[in-house]
Amino acid sequence: MNSARLAAEKATVSVVIPVKDDSVALARCLRALKKQTRNIDEIIVVDNGSSDSSANVATAAGATVVTCEEPGIPAASAHGYDLASGDFILRLDADCVPSGIWVQSICEAFVRRPDVAVFTGGARFIDGPKALRGPIAVAYLASYVATTLPALGHLPVFGSNLAMRREVWRSARFKVHRHDQHVHDDLDLAFHIGERYRIRYLADASMGMSMRPFNSARSFALRLYRGFRTVLIHWPADFAPVRWVKLVLYRTVVAPRRQKGTDI
């Protein structure tokens, strides 16, 4: 076993899954997590007001079930992150199916790259018309990056395939808009962590996901609305040109001084 793998095995891992009325998909997701080549120290399923058997499914699979009464993915995700005790916090959605080496790949990447605070991966569709799964997945994720990167000034994060160091969440937990259920929580998180922490794409973090974003025009339109809303609520402080200047100043002036222990 190489040194990166040995070091990765010593770290603790928490997986957070927000869910609402998605028991069938959740059962499939939890089965995939059980087959991971690397041990998971805790799986936290955040029940956001389900009326189906999602909580029972999670309990039967050995996950820790917590309840978030406040509606919305931002609140549910943040509640799960708050409770996570692992050195690394991994996030995916109930309709996701990770590859068998998902957890191991992420842990080893964090060990290899101590300078990286957040890893985000892509996804492939596992349902819908077979001929369209690949092209739509590429178009969907590419458009997400292309439209958010100018606003952020750096890579966004993808909540269906996300991993961050616990201290990163601790630094952002009171800044994110967790109480706004219409916020795009992935994009909001990227706004609050990307200015001071390094986000990188991890190709080895393979993830399958449902094509549900395209099930209806309303569903897709809601995602677009949340994205635009999230960008706008960060203005004027994070208006793109202003944010770009702040990023440059932090990375060229503030960060180097902090690394040297210089007071600023």
Salt bridges, closest charged atoms under 4 A:
ASP22 OD2 - ARG212 NH2 2.65
ASP41 OD2 - ARG38 NH1 3.64
GLU70 OE2 - HIS179 ND1 2.95
ASP82 OD1 - ARG173 NE 3.34
ASP82 OD2 - ARG178 NH1 2.73
ASP93 OD1 - ARG91 NH2 2.76
ASP95 OD2 - ARG212 NH2 3.19
GLU108 OE2 - ARG5 NE 2.89
ASP115 OD2 - ARG113 NH2 2.76
ASP115 OD2 - ARG198 NH1 2.68
ASP180 OD2 - ARG229 NH2 2.68
ASP185 OD2 - ARG91 NH1 3.04
ASP188 OD1 - HIS177 ND1 2.95
ASP188 OD1 - HIS192 NE2 3.23
ASP188 OD1 - HIS234 NE2 3.02
GLU195 OE1 - ARG243 NH1 3.97
ASP238 OD1 - ARG243 NH1 3.01
ASP238 OD1 - LYS246 NZ 3.27
